[in-house]
Amino acid sequence: MTVSLNQQIDEVKRELAARDDVYKRLVVTRRIRQSVADFQMDRMRAVLATLEWLQRHEVEIRAFLGADA
């Protein structure tokens, strides 16, 4: 199965929104600390930034690798 960069980016954005809701509840109920929620959200935002960078540079990367875009 192939999942396009667009689809991966959409999924990470969906997951970020879902996590935001879940982490808010977990912090309020003291099941996790705010610092843990922030750290985990930052890691997922980094995933999103990496995928978006790859998307912006996809043509150049494929050309470098010798693959068709």
PDB file of N, H, CA, C and O in Angstrom:
ATOM      1  N   MET A   1       0.844  -1.180   0.000  1.00  0.00           N
ATOM      2  CA  MET A   1       0.000   0.000   0.000  1.00  0.00           C
ATOM      3  C   MET A   1       0.887   1.239   0.000  1.00  0.00           C
ATOM      4  O   MET A   1       1.850   1.330   0.761  1.00  0.00           O
ATOM      5  N   THR A   2       0.552   2.173  -0.850  1.00  0.00           N
ATOM      6  H   THR A   2      -0.230   2.099  -1.468  1.00  0.00           H
ATOM      7  CA  THR A   2       1.279   3.431  -0.912  1.00  0.00           C
ATOM      8  C   THR A   2       0.402   4.542  -0.343  1.00  0.00           C
ATOM      9  O   THR A   2      -0.775   4.661  -0.680  1.00  0.00           O
ATOM     10  N   VAL A   3       0.990   5.332   0.509  1.00  0.00           N
ATOM     11  H   VAL A   3       1.946   5.235   0.784  1.00  0.00           H
ATOM     12  CA  VAL A   3       0.289   6.474   1.098  1.00  0.00           C
ATOM     13  C   VAL A   3       1.054   7.720   0.667  1.00  0.00           C
ATOM     14  O   VAL A   3       2.234   7.873   0.982  1.00  0.00           O
ATOM     15  N   SER A   4       0.383   8.595  -0.045  1.00  0.00           N
ATOM     16  H   SER A   4      -0.576   8.470  -0.300  1.00  0.00           H
ATOM     17  CA  SER A   4       1.043   9.789  -0.577  1.00  0.00           C
ATOM     18  C   SER A   4       1.457  10.737   0.549  1.00  0.00           C
ATOM     19  O   SER A   4       0.962  10.649   1.673  1.00  0.00           O
ATOM     20  N   LEU A   5       2.372  11.641   0.218  1.00  0.00           N
ATOM     21  H   LEU A   5       2.774  11.712  -0.695  1.00  0.00           H
ATOM     22  CA  LEU A   5       2.775  12.657   1.191  1.00  0.00           C
ATOM     23  C   LEU A   5       1.571  13.487   1.631  1.00  0.00           C
ATOM     24  O   LEU A   5       1.423  13.787   2.815  1.00  0.00           O
ATOM     25  N   ASN A   6       0.714  13.856   0.684  1.00  0.00           N
ATOM     26  H   ASN A   6       0.834  13.612  -0.278  1.00  0.00           H
ATOM     27  CA  ASN A   6      -0.489  14.628   1.040  1.00  0.00           C
ATOM     28  C   ASN A   6      -1.333  13.886   2.070  1.00  0.00           C
ATOM     29  O   ASN A   6      -1.802  14.478   3.042  1.00  0.00           O
ATOM     30  N   GLN A   7      -1.522  12.592   1.853  1.00  0.00           N
ATOM     31  H   GLN A   7      -1.141  12.110   1.064  1.00  0.00           H
ATOM     32  CA  GLN A   7      -2.320  11.795   2.773  1.00  0.00           C
ATOM     33  C   GLN A   7      -1.638  11.682   4.140  1.00  0.00           C
ATOM     34  O   GLN A   7      -2.305  11.731   5.173  1.00  0.00           O
ATOM     35  N   GLN A   8      -0.320  11.533   4.145  1.00  0.00           N
ATOM     36  H   GLN A   8       0.222  11.494   3.305  1.00  0.00           H
ATOM     37  CA  GLN A   8       0.413  11.459   5.404  1.00  0.00           C
ATOM     38  C   GLN A   8       0.304  12.773   6.169  1.00  0.00           C
ATOM     39  O   GLN A   8       0.101  12.779   7.384  1.00  0.00           O
ATOM     40  N   ILE A   9       0.439  13.874   5.456  1.00  0.00           N
ATOM     41  H   ILE A   9       0.604  13.869   4.470  1.00  0.00           H
ATOM     42  CA  ILE A   9       0.318  15.188   6.084  1.00  0.00           C
ATOM     43  C   ILE A   9      -1.078  15.384   6.659  1.00  0.00           C
ATOM     44  O   ILE A   9      -1.230  15.863   7.783  1.00  0.00           O
ATOM     45  N   ASP A  10      -2.095  15.016   5.888  1.00  0.00           N
ATOM     46  H   ASP A  10      -1.971  14.627   4.975  1.00  0.00           H
ATOM     47  CA  ASP A  10      -3.474  15.128   6.378  1.00  0.00           C
ATOM     48  C   ASP A  10      -3.681  14.299   7.644  1.00  0.00           C
ATOM     49  O   ASP A  10      -4.346  14.740   8.582  1.00  0.00           O
ATOM     50  N   GLU A  11      -3.109  13.101   7.664  1.00  0.00           N
ATOM     51  H   GLU A  11      -2.569  12.743   6.902  1.00  0.00           H
ATOM     52  CA  GLU A  11      -3.274  12.227   8.831  1.00  0.00           C
ATOM     53  C   GLU A  11      -2.573  12.802  10.060  1.00  0.00           C
ATOM     54  O   GLU A  11      -3.117  12.750  11.163  1.00  0.00           O
ATOM     55  N   VAL A  12      -1.390  13.339   9.881  1.00  0.00           N
ATOM     56  H   VAL A  12      -0.948  13.381   8.985  1.00  0.00           H
ATOM     57  CA  VAL A  12      -0.678  13.931  11.017  1.00  0.00           C
ATOM     58  C   VAL A  12      -1.446  15.145  11.537  1.00  0.00           C
ATOM     59  O   VAL A  12      -1.528  15.345  12.748  1.00  0.00           O
ATOM     60  N   LYS A  13      -2.006  15.951  10.646  1.00  0.00           N
ATOM     61  H   LYS A  13      -1.939  15.788   9.662  1.00  0.00           H
ATOM     62  CA  LYS A  13      -2.809  17.102  11.079  1.00  0.00           C
ATOM     63  C   LYS A  13      -4.041  16.635  11.852  1.00  0.00           C
ATOM     64  O   LYS A  13      -4.405  17.233  12.864  1.00  0.00           O
ATOM     65  N   ARG A  14      -4.682  15.563  11.375  1.00  0.00           N
ATOM     66  H   ARG A  14      -4.386  15.077  10.553  1.00  0.00           H
ATOM     67  CA  ARG A  14      -5.850  15.015  12.070  1.00  0.00           C
ATOM     68  C   ARG A  14      -5.440  14.508  13.453  1.00  0.00           C
ATOM     69  O   ARG A  14      -6.134  14.739  14.443  1.00  0.00           O
ATOM     70  N   GLU A  15      -4.306  13.817  13.504  1.00  0.00           N
ATOM     71  H   GLU A  15      -3.742  13.629  12.700  1.00  0.00           H
ATOM     72  CA  GLU A  15      -3.824  13.279  14.775  1.00  0.00           C
ATOM     73  C   GLU A  15      -3.461  14.397  15.749  1.00  0.00           C
ATOM     74  O   GLU A  15      -3.734  14.287  16.945  1.00  0.00           O
ATOM     75  N   LEU A  16      -2.854  15.459  15.255  1.00  0.00           N
ATOM     76  H   LEU A  16      -2.632  15.548  14.284  1.00  0.00           H
ATOM     77  CA  LEU A  16      -2.529  16.599  16.124  1.00  0.00           C
ATOM     78  C   LEU A  16      -3.789  17.181  16.755  1.00  0.00           C
ATOM     79  O   LEU A  16      -3.808  17.473  17.951  1.00  0.00           O
ATOM     80  N   ALA A  17      -4.836  17.351  15.962  1.00  0.00           N
ATOM     81  H   ALA A  17      -4.821  17.115  14.990  1.00  0.00           H
ATOM     82  CA  ALA A  17      -6.086  17.901  16.487  1.00  0.00           C
ATOM     83  C   ALA A  17      -6.695  16.961  17.529  1.00  0.00           C
ATOM     84  O   ALA A  17      -7.178  17.409  18.569  1.00  0.00           O
ATOM     85  N   ALA A  18      -6.669  15.667  17.245  1.00  0.00           N
ATOM     86  H   ALA A  18      -6.277  15.303  16.400  1.00  0.00           H
ATOM     87  CA  ALA A  18      -7.223  14.686  18.186  1.00  0.00           C
ATOM     88  C   ALA A  18      -6.413  14.663  19.482  1.00  0.00           C
ATOM     89  O   ALA A  18      -6.978  14.632  20.575  1.00  0.00           O
ATOM     90  N   ARG A  19      -5.090  14.677  19.353  1.00  0.00           N
ATOM     91  H   ARG A  19      -4.630  14.702  18.465  1.00  0.00           H
ATOM     92  CA  ARG A  19      -4.240  14.658  20.540  1.00  0.00           C
ATOM     93  C   ARG A  19      -4.446  15.905  21.389  1.00  0.00           C
ATOM     94  O   ARG A  19      -4.442  15.837  22.618  1.00  0.00           O
ATOM     95  N   ASP A  20      -4.623  17.031  20.734  1.00  0.00           N
ATOM     96  H   ASP A  20      -4.625  17.087  19.735  1.00  0.00           H
ATOM     97  CA  ASP A  20      -4.829  18.273  21.465  1.00  0.00           C
ATOM     98  C   ASP A  20      -6.034  18.132  22.395  1.00  0.00           C
ATOM     99  O   ASP A  20      -5.972  18.507  23.565  1.00  0.00           O
ATOM    100  N   ASP A  21      -7.127  17.589  21.865  1.00  0.00           N
ATOM    101  H   ASP A  21      -7.178  17.284  20.914  1.00  0.00           H
ATOM    102  CA  ASP A  21      -8.333  17.384  22.689  1.00  0.00           C
ATOM    103  C   ASP A  21      -8.074  16.385  23.819  1.00  0.00           C
ATOM    104  O   ASP A  21      -8.443  16.630  24.968  1.00  0.00           O
ATOM    105  N   VAL A  22      -7.447  15.276  23.490  1.00  0.00           N
ATOM    106  H   VAL A  22      -7.147  15.078  22.557  1.00  0.00           H
ATOM    107  CA  VAL A  22      -7.196  14.232  24.480  1.00  0.00           C
ATOM    108  C   VAL A  22      -6.249  14.732  25.566  1.00  0.00           C
ATOM    109  O   VAL A  22      -6.504  14.546  26.756  1.00  0.00           O
ATOM    110  N   TYR A  23      -5.157  15.366  25.151  1.00  0.00           N
ATOM    111  H   TYR A  23      -4.949  15.517  24.184  1.00  0.00           H
ATOM    112  CA  TYR A  23      -4.177  15.823  26.142  1.00  0.00           C
ATOM    113  C   TYR A  23      -4.761  16.876  27.073  1.00  0.00           C
ATOM    114  O   TYR A  23      -4.440  16.901  28.261  1.00  0.00           O
ATOM    115  N   LYS A  24      -5.613  17.740  26.545  1.00  0.00           N
ATOM    116  H   LYS A  24      -5.874  17.719  25.580  1.00  0.00           H
ATOM    117  CA  LYS A  24      -6.257  18.737  27.423  1.00  0.00           C
ATOM    118  C   LYS A  24      -7.035  18.043  28.532  1.00  0.00           C
ATOM    119  O   LYS A  24      -6.959  18.439  29.695  1.00  0.00           O
ATOM    120  N   ARG A  25      -7.786  17.003  28.167  1.00  0.00           N
ATOM    121  H   ARG A  25      -7.848  16.681  27.222  1.00  0.00           H
ATOM    122  CA  ARG A  25      -8.547  16.257  29.178  1.00  0.00           C
ATOM    123  C   ARG A  25      -7.623  15.542  30.156  1.00  0.00           C
ATOM    124  O   ARG A  25      -7.870  15.537  31.362  1.00  0.00           O
ATOM    125  N   LEU A  26      -6.564  14.943  29.636  1.00  0.00           N
ATOM    126  H   LEU A  26      -6.363  14.947  28.657  1.00  0.00           H
ATOM    127  CA  LEU A  26      -5.644  14.206  30.504  1.00  0.00           C
ATOM    128  C   LEU A  26      -4.922  15.131  31.476  1.00  0.00           C
ATOM    129  O   LEU A  26      -4.679  14.763  32.625  1.00  0.00           O
ATOM    130  N   VAL A  27      -4.583  16.320  31.021  1.00  0.00           N
ATOM    131  H   VAL A  27      -4.780  16.619  30.088  1.00  0.00           H
ATOM    132  CA  VAL A  27      -3.916  17.282  31.910  1.00  0.00           C
ATOM    133  C   VAL A  27      -4.883  17.748  32.995  1.00  0.00           C
ATOM    134  O   VAL A  27      -4.515  17.827  34.167  1.00  0.00           O
ATOM    135  N   VAL A  28      -6.116  18.054  32.606  1.00  0.00           N
ATOM    136  H   VAL A  28      -6.416  17.990  31.654  1.00  0.00           H
ATOM    137  CA  VAL A  28      -7.116  18.518  33.578  1.00  0.00           C
ATOM    138  C   VAL A  28      -7.373  17.456  34.642  1.00  0.00           C
ATOM    139  O   VAL A  28      -7.536  17.771  35.820  1.00  0.00           O
ATOM    140  N   THR A  29      -7.408  16.196  34.216  1.00  0.00           N
ATOM    141  H   THR A  29      -7.276  15.939  33.258  1.00  0.00           H
ATOM    142  CA  THR A  29      -7.657  15.108  35.176  1.00  0.00           C
ATOM    143  C   THR A  29      -6.371  14.608  35.824  1.00  0.00           C
ATOM    144  O   THR A  29      -6.386  13.626  36.565  1.00  0.00           O
ATOM    145  N   ARG A  30      -5.280  15.273  35.548  1.00  0.00           N
ATOM    146  H   ARG A  30      -5.268  16.070  34.945  1.00  0.00           H
ATOM    147  CA  ARG A  30      -3.968  14.976  36.141  1.00  0.00           C
ATOM    148  C   ARG A  30      -3.457  13.577  35.826  1.00  0.00           C
ATOM    149  O   ARG A  30      -2.747  12.971  36.629  1.00  0.00           O
ATOM    150  N   ARG A  31      -3.822  13.069  34.651  1.00  0.00           N
ATOM    151  H   ARG A  31      -4.398  13.561  33.999  1.00  0.00           H
ATOM    152  CA  ARG A  31      -3.304  11.765  34.230  1.00  0.00           C
ATOM    153  C   ARG A  31      -1.943  11.909  33.561  1.00  0.00           C
ATOM    154  O   ARG A  31      -1.149  10.968  33.554  1.00  0.00           O
ATOM    155  N   ILE A  32      -1.670  13.102  32.989  1.00  0.00           N
ATOM    156  H   ILE A  32      -2.315  13.866  32.994  1.00  0.00           H
ATOM    157  CA  ILE A  32      -0.336  13.433  32.497  1.00  0.00           C
ATOM    158  C   ILE A  32      -0.039  14.883  32.856  1.00  0.00           C
ATOM    159  O   ILE A  32      -0.947  15.682  33.089  1.00  0.00           O
ATOM    160  N   ARG A  33       1.236  15.202  32.896  1.00  0.00           N
ATOM    161  H   ARG A  33       1.973  14.554  32.706  1.00  0.00           H
ATOM    162  CA  ARG A  33       1.641  16.585  33.155  1.00  0.00           C
ATOM    163  C   ARG A  33       1.584  17.393  31.867  1.00  0.00           C
ATOM    164  O   ARG A  33       1.714  16.846  30.772  1.00  0.00           O
ATOM    165  N   GLN A  34       1.389  18.700  32.009  1.00  0.00           N
ATOM    166  H   GLN A  34       1.283  19.145  32.898  1.00  0.00           H
ATOM    167  CA  GLN A  34       1.358  19.585  30.849  1.00  0.00           C
ATOM    168  C   GLN A  34       2.674  19.502  30.070  1.00  0.00           C
ATOM    169  O   GLN A  34       2.677  19.557  28.840  1.00  0.00           O
ATOM    170  N   SER A  35       3.773  19.374  30.781  1.00  0.00           N
ATOM    171  H   SER A  35       3.771  19.329  31.780  1.00  0.00           H
ATOM    172  CA  SER A  35       5.071  19.298  30.103  1.00  0.00           C
ATOM    173  C   SER A  35       5.182  18.063  29.218  1.00  0.00           C
ATOM    174  O   SER A  35       5.802  18.113  28.156  1.00  0.00           O
ATOM    175  N   VAL A  36       4.586  16.961  29.648  1.00  0.00           N
ATOM    176  H   VAL A  36       4.081  16.920  30.511  1.00  0.00           H
ATOM    177  CA  VAL A  36       4.584  15.733  28.843  1.00  0.00           C
ATOM    178  C   VAL A  36       3.710  15.937  27.607  1.00  0.00           C
ATOM    179  O   VAL A  36       4.109  15.579  26.499  1.00  0.00           O
ATOM    180  N   ALA A  37       2.540  16.502  27.790  1.00  0.00           N
ATOM    181  H   ALA A  37       2.216  16.793  28.690  1.00  0.00           H
ATOM    182  CA  ALA A  37       1.647  16.772  26.658  1.00  0.00           C
ATOM    183  C   ALA A  37       2.331  17.704  25.657  1.00  0.00           C
ATOM    184  O   ALA A  37       2.260  17.476  24.450  1.00  0.00           O
ATOM    185  N   ASP A  38       2.982  18.737  26.146  1.00  0.00           N
ATOM    186  H   ASP A  38       3.039  18.923  27.127  1.00  0.00           H
ATOM    187  CA  ASP A  38       3.674  19.681  25.268  1.00  0.00           C
ATOM    188  C   ASP A  38       4.785  18.992  24.484  1.00  0.00           C
ATOM    189  O   ASP A  38       4.946  19.219  23.285  1.00  0.00           O
ATOM    190  N   PHE A  39       5.551  18.146  25.176  1.00  0.00           N
ATOM    191  H   PHE A  39       5.420  17.961  26.150  1.00  0.00           H
ATOM    192  CA  PHE A  39       6.648  17.433  24.537  1.00  0.00           C
ATOM    193  C   PHE A  39       6.128  16.520  23.431  1.00  0.00           C
ATOM    194  O   PHE A  39       6.687  16.487  22.334  1.00  0.00           O
ATOM    195  N   GLN A  40       5.065  15.784  23.716  1.00  0.00           N
ATOM    196  H   GLN A  40       4.611  15.810  24.606  1.00  0.00           H
ATOM    197  CA  GLN A  40       4.519  14.865  22.721  1.00  0.00           C
ATOM    198  C   GLN A  40       3.917  15.618  21.532  1.00  0.00           C
ATOM    199  O   GLN A  40       4.045  15.182  20.388  1.00  0.00           O
ATOM    200  N   MET A  41       3.269  16.733  21.801  1.00  0.00           N
ATOM    201  H   MET A  41       3.164  17.087  22.730  1.00  0.00           H
ATOM    202  CA  MET A  41       2.733  17.551  20.703  1.00  0.00           C
ATOM    203  C   MET A  41       3.868  18.125  19.858  1.00  0.00           C
ATOM    204  O   MET A  41       3.771  18.165  18.632  1.00  0.00           O
ATOM    205  N   ASP A  42       4.943  18.570  20.512  1.00  0.00           N
ATOM    206  H   ASP A  42       5.021  18.537  21.508  1.00  0.00           H
ATOM    207  CA  ASP A  42       6.098  19.097  19.781  1.00  0.00           C
ATOM    208  C   ASP A  42       6.706  18.038  18.871  1.00  0.00           C
ATOM    209  O   ASP A  42       7.110  18.342  17.749  1.00  0.00           O
ATOM    210  N   ARG A  43       6.773  16.810  19.344  1.00  0.00           N
ATOM    211  H   ARG A  43       6.444  16.564  20.255  1.00  0.00           H
ATOM    212  CA  ARG A  43       7.321  15.729  18.508  1.00  0.00           C
ATOM    213  C   ARG A  43       6.442  15.496  17.287  1.00  0.00           C
ATOM    214  O   ARG A  43       6.956  15.296  16.187  1.00  0.00           O
ATOM    215  N   MET A  44       5.127  15.517  17.464  1.00  0.00           N
ATOM    216  H   MET A  44       4.710  15.679  18.358  1.00  0.00           H
ATOM    217  CA  MET A  44       4.237  15.303  16.327  1.00  0.00           C
ATOM    218  C   MET A  44       4.305  16.497  15.366  1.00  0.00           C
ATOM    219  O   MET A  44       4.220  16.316  14.151  1.00  0.00           O
ATOM    220  N   ARG A  45       4.456  17.706  15.899  1.00  0.00           N
ATOM    221  H   ARG A  45       4.525  17.852  16.885  1.00  0.00           H
ATOM    222  CA  ARG A  45       4.624  18.880  15.021  1.00  0.00           C
ATOM    223  C   ARG A  45       5.914  18.770  14.222  1.00  0.00           C
ATOM    224  O   ARG A  45       5.975  19.221  13.078  1.00  0.00           O
ATOM    225  N   ALA A  46       6.935  18.181  14.805  1.00  0.00           N
ATOM    226  H   ALA A  46       6.886  17.814  15.734  1.00  0.00           H
ATOM    227  CA  ALA A  46       8.192  17.969  14.079  1.00  0.00           C
ATOM    228  C   ALA A  46       7.995  16.975  12.936  1.00  0.00           C
ATOM    229  O   ALA A  46       8.563  17.147  11.858  1.00  0.00           O
ATOM    230  N   VAL A  47       7.196  15.942  13.168  1.00  0.00           N
ATOM    231  H   VAL A  47       6.734  15.803  14.044  1.00  0.00           H
ATOM    232  CA  VAL A  47       6.856  14.995  12.101  1.00  0.00           C
ATOM    233  C   VAL A  47       6.169  15.737  10.958  1.00  0.00           C
ATOM    234  O   VAL A  47       6.507  15.546   9.790  1.00  0.00           O
ATOM    235  N   LEU A  48       5.209  16.578  11.305  1.00  0.00           N
ATOM    236  H   LEU A  48       4.934  16.733  12.254  1.00  0.00           H
ATOM    237  CA  LEU A  48       4.493  17.350  10.298  1.00  0.00           C
ATOM    238  C   LEU A  48       5.452  18.257   9.523  1.00  0.00           C
ATOM    239  O   LEU A  48       5.378  18.332   8.297  1.00  0.00           O
ATOM    240  N   ALA A  49       6.338  18.936  10.223  1.00  0.00           N
ATOM    241  H   ALA A  49       6.398  18.875  11.219  1.00  0.00           H
ATOM    242  CA  ALA A  49       7.295  19.831   9.566  1.00  0.00           C
ATOM    243  C   ALA A  49       8.203  19.054   8.610  1.00  0.00           C
ATOM    244  O   ALA A  49       8.512  19.538   7.522  1.00  0.00           O
ATOM    245  N   THR A  50       8.628  17.860   9.007  1.00  0.00           N
ATOM    246  H   THR A  50       8.376  17.467   9.891  1.00  0.00           H
ATOM    247  CA  THR A  50       9.471  17.035   8.144  1.00  0.00           C
ATOM    248  C   THR A  50       8.716  16.627   6.884  1.00  0.00           C
ATOM    249  O   THR A  50       9.246  16.731   5.778  1.00  0.00           O
ATOM    250  N   LEU A  51       7.491  16.167   7.048  1.00  0.00           N
ATOM    251  H   LEU A  51       7.060  16.083   7.946  1.00  0.00           H
ATOM    252  CA  LEU A  51       6.696  15.767   5.882  1.00  0.00           C
ATOM    253  C   LEU A  51       6.429  16.947   4.955  1.00  0.00           C
ATOM    254  O   LEU A  51       6.480  16.801   3.734  1.00  0.00           O
ATOM    255  N   GLU A  52       6.148  18.108   5.522  1.00  0.00           N
ATOM    256  H   GLU A  52       6.106  18.227   6.515  1.00  0.00           H
ATOM    257  CA  GLU A  52       5.903  19.291   4.694  1.00  0.00           C
ATOM    258  C   GLU A  52       7.180  19.718   3.970  1.00  0.00           C
ATOM    259  O   GLU A  52       7.113  20.161   2.823  1.00  0.00           O
ATOM    260  N   TRP A  53       8.328  19.594   4.610  1.00  0.00           N
ATOM    261  H   TRP A  53       8.382  19.234   5.542  1.00  0.00           H
ATOM    262  CA  TRP A  53       9.598  19.901   3.953  1.00  0.00           C
ATOM    263  C   TRP A  53       9.821  18.950   2.781  1.00  0.00           C
ATOM    264  O   TRP A  53      10.197  19.370   1.687  1.00  0.00           O
ATOM    265  N   LEU A  54       9.583  17.660   3.026  1.00  0.00           N
ATOM    266  H   LEU A  54       9.277  17.318   3.915  1.00  0.00           H
ATOM    267  CA  LEU A  54       9.719  16.671   1.952  1.00  0.00           C
ATOM    268  C   LEU A  54       8.783  16.993   0.795  1.00  0.00           C
ATOM    269  O   LEU A  54       9.165  16.872  -0.369  1.00  0.00           O
ATOM    270  N   GLN A  55       7.575  17.395   1.110  1.00  0.00           N
ATOM    271  H   GLN A  55       7.265  17.493   2.056  1.00  0.00           H
ATOM    272  CA  GLN A  55       6.614  17.724   0.062  1.00  0.00           C
ATOM    273  C   GLN A  55       7.097  18.921  -0.764  1.00  0.00           C
ATOM    274  O   GLN A  55       7.008  18.908  -1.992  1.00  0.00           O
ATOM    275  N   ARG A  56       7.609  19.953  -0.087  1.00  0.00           N
ATOM    276  H   ARG A  56       7.681  19.963   0.911  1.00  0.00           H
ATOM    277  CA  ARG A  56       8.105  21.145  -0.795  1.00  0.00           C
ATOM    278  C   ARG A  56       9.302  20.830  -1.684  1.00  0.00           C
ATOM    279  O   ARG A  56       9.514  21.494  -2.699  1.00  0.00           O
ATOM    280  N   HIS A  57      10.085  19.818  -1.309  1.00  0.00           N
ATOM    281  H   HIS A  57       9.913  19.279  -0.485  1.00  0.00           H
ATOM    282  CA  HIS A  57      11.306  19.495  -2.042  1.00  0.00           C
ATOM    283  C   HIS A  57      11.218  18.170  -2.805  1.00  0.00           C
ATOM    284  O   HIS A  57      12.234  17.626  -3.238  1.00  0.00           O
ATOM    285  N   GLU A  58      10.011  17.665  -2.962  1.00  0.00           N
ATOM    286  H   GLU A  58       9.185  18.107  -2.610  1.00  0.00           H
ATOM    287  CA  GLU A  58       9.825  16.349  -3.575  1.00  0.00           C
ATOM    288  C   GLU A  58      10.432  16.257  -4.970  1.00  0.00           C
ATOM    289  O   GLU A  58      11.096  15.271  -5.288  1.00  0.00           O
ATOM    290  N   VAL A  59      10.217  17.260  -5.800  1.00  0.00           N
ATOM    291  H   VAL A  59       9.678  18.062  -5.541  1.00  0.00           H
ATOM    292  CA  VAL A  59      10.728  17.222  -7.172  1.00  0.00           C
ATOM    293  C   VAL A  59      12.255  17.142  -7.161  1.00  0.00           C
ATOM    294  O   VAL A  59      12.845  16.337  -7.881  1.00  0.00           O
ATOM    295  N   GLU A  60      12.885  17.978  -6.342  1.00  0.00           N
ATOM    296  H   GLU A  60      12.405  18.632  -5.757  1.00  0.00           H
ATOM    297  CA  GLU A  60      14.346  17.975  -6.285  1.00  0.00           C
ATOM    298  C   GLU A  60      14.893  16.662  -5.727  1.00  0.00           C
ATOM    299  O   GLU A  60      15.909  16.155  -6.203  1.00  0.00           O
ATOM    300  N   ILE A  61      14.226  16.121  -4.731  1.00  0.00           N
ATOM    301  H   ILE A  61      13.400  16.533  -4.344  1.00  0.00           H
ATOM    302  CA  ILE A  61      14.669  14.855  -4.135  1.00  0.00           C
ATOM    303  C   ILE A  61      14.559  13.732  -5.147  1.00  0.00           C
ATOM    304  O   ILE A  61      15.478  12.927  -5.294  1.00  0.00           O
ATOM    305  N   ARG A  62      13.433  13.679  -5.846  1.00  0.00           N
ATOM    306  H   ARG A  62      12.686  14.333  -5.727  1.00  0.00           H
ATOM    307  CA  ARG A  62      13.254  12.626  -6.846  1.00  0.00           C
ATOM    308  C   ARG A  62      14.271  12.769  -7.981  1.00  0.00           C
ATOM    309  O   ARG A  62      14.791  11.768  -8.474  1.00  0.00           O
ATOM    310  N   ALA A  63      14.556  14.001  -8.395  1.00  0.00           N
ATOM    311  H   ALA A  63      14.133  14.814  -7.994  1.00  0.00           H
ATOM    312  CA  ALA A  63      15.547  14.222  -9.447  1.00  0.00           C
ATOM    313  C   ALA A  63      16.925  13.759  -8.972  1.00  0.00           C
ATOM    314  O   ALA A  63      17.664  13.127  -9.727  1.00  0.00           O
ATOM    315  N   PHE A  64      17.264  14.069  -7.738  1.00  0.00           N
ATOM    316  H   PHE A  64      16.664  14.582  -7.125  1.00  0.00           H
ATOM    317  CA  PHE A  64      18.549  13.659  -7.179  1.00  0.00           C
ATOM    318  C   PHE A  64      18.666  12.130  -7.146  1.00  0.00           C
ATOM    319  O   PHE A  64      19.722  11.567  -7.434  1.00  0.00           O
ATOM    320  N   LEU A  65      17.578  11.487  -6.797  1.00  0.00           N
ATOM    321  H   LEU A  65      16.720  11.945  -6.564  1.00  0.00           H
ATOM    322  CA  LEU A  65      17.576  10.023  -6.705  1.00  0.00           C
ATOM    323  C   LEU A  65      17.430   9.356  -8.063  1.00  0.00           C
ATOM    324  O   LEU A  65      17.625   8.148  -8.198  1.00  0.00           O
ATOM    325  N   GLY A  66      17.084  10.155  -9.073  1.00  0.00           N
ATOM    326  H   GLY A  66      16.925  11.136  -8.963  1.00  0.00           H
ATOM    327  CA  GLY A  66      16.921   9.600 -10.420  1.00  0.00           C
ATOM    328  C   GLY A  66      15.588   8.929 -10.647  1.00  0.00           C
ATOM    329  O   GLY A  66      15.448   8.095 -11.542  1.00  0.00           O
ATOM    330  N   ALA A  67      14.610   9.289  -9.841  1.00  0.00           N
ATOM    331  H   ALA A  67      14.723   9.966  -9.114  1.00  0.00           H
ATOM    332  CA  ALA A  67      13.263   8.698  -9.973  1.00  0.00           C
ATOM    333  C   ALA A  67      12.342   9.680 -10.655  1.00  0.00           C
ATOM    334  O   ALA A  67      12.602  10.883 -10.663  1.00  0.00           O
ATOM    335  N   ASP A  68      11.272   9.177 -11.226  1.00  0.00           N
ATOM    336  H   ASP A  68      11.061   8.200 -11.221  1.00  0.00           H
ATOM    337  CA  ASP A  68      10.260  10.042 -11.831  1.00  0.00           C
ATOM    338  C   ASP A  68       9.436  10.693 -10.743  1.00  0.00           C
ATOM    339  O   ASP A  68       9.131  10.067  -9.727  1.00  0.00           O
ATOM    340  N   ALA A  69       9.073  11.959 -10.954  1.00  0.00           N
ATOM    341  H   ALA A  69       9.321  12.466 -11.779  1.00  0.00           H
ATOM    342  CA  ALA A  69       8.287  12.703  -9.958  1.00  0.00           C
ATOM    343  C   ALA A  69       6.850  12.282  -9.950  1.00  0.00           C
ATOM    344  O   ALA A  69       6.056  12.810  -9.171  1.00  0.00           O
TER     345      ALA A  69
END
